Amino acid sequence: MGLNSLLALIVFALDIWAIASIFNAKIETAQKVLWIALVLFLPIIGFLIWYFAGPKPAR
């Protein structure tokens, strides 16, 4: 497994985590659809935007 495959696997895992977090977020359905579309169409940038700008879970 090359470095490119490893990086692709890491990006894929992070995107799956972001999508799961979006499903569990306390936001409206329309916002969830937009966030998921962003993560799916722009995997790296979408994940980063979600991580830094997305709604944070209540502690």
Buried (B, 14 or more C-beta within 10 A) or exposed (E): EEEEEEEEEEEEEBBEBBBEBBEEBEEEEEEBEEBBEBBEEEBEEBBBBBEEEBEEEEE
